[in-house]
Amino acid sequence: MKTIVSCIDGSRSTIAVCDYSAWASLRLAAPLTLLHVLEQASQVSSDLTGNIGLDSRENLLQELAKLDEKRGRLAREHGQSLLEAATRCLDQLGVVHPNLLQRHGNLVDTLKAMEDDIRLLVIGRQGEHGQSKLHHIGGNVESVIRTLQCPVLVIPTEFVKPQRFLVAFDGSANGRRVVEHLVRSPLLNGLHCHLLMVVESSVEHQAQLEWATDELQRAGYTTHATISQGDVEDVLKTYCQEHAISLLAMGAYGHSRIRQFLVGSTTTSMLRWAKLPLLLLH
């Protein structure tokens, strides 16, 4: 069975990752895997030139090797503590016996190797080293979104139980796949659904919106559909604020103006301002 994979790194987002992961696991009736990746530590150069003698250099290298070994051991122990703390948090939220994984290497490569077994990836918007910066995006987030084809839920630093969600629909083939994914998945079923197209109003666009509305309503969603004009980013921001949207669902790639979401500055801007989770679908 495919699993929900939750990335744990000790950042401000860690508790929210547990909260959203538990929420998703219970709604999907899917097992949950907690993943902590130990990034490869930079190696100290052995080319220590200067006026020190050979014996001094060898002694220094030995000391540095011991420090690296100790640093690695402490990092492993710290990661294990994070996984155990997250397990206790999940237990309180009703998710018992999650699978615990600690891996060495690059996060993106690790997730890519696991991708076939991932039903949903939950990752914090901010990484461990960005926790003091309000609008900072974790260095791996965009790389993960670009590389993986599985659904990715990018979450803020605090949990708010989703009540209503917005589908940013553009009528493209990818946009239709987003709707089809929502029809198949129980993740958001039962939540009030808003559909928004940021395009010029036309018969074609109205027909595309009606198709999406009909598909979602047949799947049991209560929907509210709107066509609006303007800058995609600004319109999405305003709509989310005015309608108290608690989750934004969107295609990771597209072929219209919404394509800017992941190929230009729009994605970075939205990831920065969004105080709500972003569900990105391919």
ChimeraX attribute file (.defattr): number of C-alpha atoms within 10 A of each C-alpha:
attribute: neighborCount
match mode: 1-to-1
recipient: residues
	/A:1	8
	/A:2	14
	/A:3	22
	/A:4	26
	/A:5	28
	/A:6	25
	/A:7	25
	/A:8	25
	/A:9	23
	/A:10	19
	/A:11	20
	/A:12	20
	/A:13	24
	/A:14	24
	/A:15	20
	/A:16	20
	/A:17	29
	/A:18	25
	/A:19	20
	/A:20	24
	/A:21	28
	/A:22	25
	/A:23	20
	/A:24	21
	/A:25	21
	/A:26	16
	/A:27	14
	/A:28	17
	/A:29	13
	/A:30	17
	/A:31	20
	/A:32	27
	/A:33	22
	/A:34	24
	/A:35	22
	/A:36	22
	/A:37	20
	/A:38	17
	/A:39	12
	/A:40	10
	/A:41	11
	/A:42	7
	/A:43	9
	/A:44	11
	/A:45	7
	/A:46	11
	/A:47	8
	/A:48	13
	/A:49	9
	/A:50	7
	/A:51	7
	/A:52	9
	/A:53	9
	/A:54	11
	/A:55	9
	/A:56	10
	/A:57	17
	/A:58	13
	/A:59	11
	/A:60	14
	/A:61	17
	/A:62	12
	/A:63	12
	/A:64	15
	/A:65	14
	/A:66	12
	/A:67	12
	/A:68	16
	/A:69	12
	/A:70	12
	/A:71	13
	/A:72	15
	/A:73	12
	/A:74	12
	/A:75	14
	/A:76	18
	/A:77	12
	/A:78	14
	/A:79	22
	/A:80	16
	/A:81	13
	/A:82	19
	/A:83	24
	/A:84	14
	/A:85	13
	/A:86	22
	/A:87	21
	/A:88	15
	/A:89	17
	/A:90	21
	/A:91	14
	/A:92	11
	/A:93	15
	/A:94	11
	/A:95	20
	/A:96	15
	/A:97	12
	/A:98	18
	/A:99	14
	/A:100	17
	/A:101	15
	/A:102	14
	/A:103	14
	/A:104	13
	/A:105	12
	/A:106	14
	/A:107	19
	/A:108	19
	/A:109	13
	/A:110	14
	/A:111	20
	/A:112	16
	/A:113	10
	/A:114	12
	/A:115	19
	/A:116	13
	/A:117	14
	/A:118	22
	/A:119	18
	/A:120	25
	/A:121	25
	/A:122	24
	/A:123	29
	/A:124	27
	/A:125	30
	/A:126	29
	/A:127	22
	/A:128	16
	/A:129	15
	/A:130	16
	/A:131	18
	/A:132	11
	/A:133	9
	/A:134	11
	/A:135	16
	/A:136	17
	/A:137	20
	/A:138	19
	/A:139	14
	/A:140	15
	/A:141	19
	/A:142	17
	/A:143	12
	/A:144	18
	/A:145	22
	/A:146	14
	/A:147	13
	/A:148	20
	/A:149	16
	/A:150	18
	/A:151	21
	/A:152	24
	/A:153	26
	/A:154	24
	/A:155	26
	/A:156	25
	/A:157	20
	/A:158	18
	/A:159	18
	/A:160	15
	/A:161	11
	/A:162	17
	/A:163	14
	/A:164	20
	/A:165	25
	/A:166	26
	/A:167	23
	/A:168	21
	/A:169	28
	/A:170	26
	/A:171	23
	/A:172	16
	/A:173	11
	/A:174	19
	/A:175	26
	/A:176	18
	/A:177	15
	/A:178	24
	/A:179	25
	/A:180	15
	/A:181	15
	/A:182	20
	/A:183	20
	/A:184	11
	/A:185	13
	/A:186	14
	/A:187	18
	/A:188	20
	/A:189	17
	/A:190	13
	/A:191	15
	/A:192	16
	/A:193	23
	/A:194	24
	/A:195	22
	/A:196	20
	/A:197	24
	/A:198	21
	/A:199	19
	/A:200	12
	/A:201	13
	/A:202	10
	/A:203	9
	/A:204	10
	/A:205	17
	/A:206	17
	/A:207	12
	/A:208	18
	/A:209	21
	/A:210	14
	/A:211	15
	/A:212	23
	/A:213	21
	/A:214	13
	/A:215	17
	/A:216	21
	/A:217	14
	/A:218	10
	/A:219	17
	/A:220	13
	/A:221	20
	/A:222	16
	/A:223	18
	/A:224	12
	/A:225	17
	/A:226	13
	/A:227	17
	/A:228	15
	/A:229	11
	/A:230	11
	/A:231	12
	/A:232	18
	/A:233	16
	/A:234	11
	/A:235	15
	/A:236	21
	/A:237	14
	/A:238	11
	/A:239	15
	/A:240	20
	/A:241	11
	/A:242	9
	/A:243	12
	/A:244	14
	/A:245	20
	/A:246	18
	/A:247	25
	/A:248	22
	/A:249	22
	/A:250	23
	/A:251	26
	/A:252	24
	/A:253	20
	/A:254	21
	/A:255	13
	/A:256	13
	/A:257	12
	/A:258	26
	/A:259	16
	/A:260	18
	/A:261	22
	/A:262	18
	/A:263	14
	/A:264	10
	/A:265	10
	/A:266	17
	/A:267	17
	/A:268	17
	/A:269	14
	/A:270	17
	/A:271	24
	/A:272	16
	/A:273	13
	/A:274	18
	/A:275	19
	/A:276	22
	/A:277	27
	/A:278	22
	/A:279	23
	/A:280	20
	/A:281	23
	/A:282	19
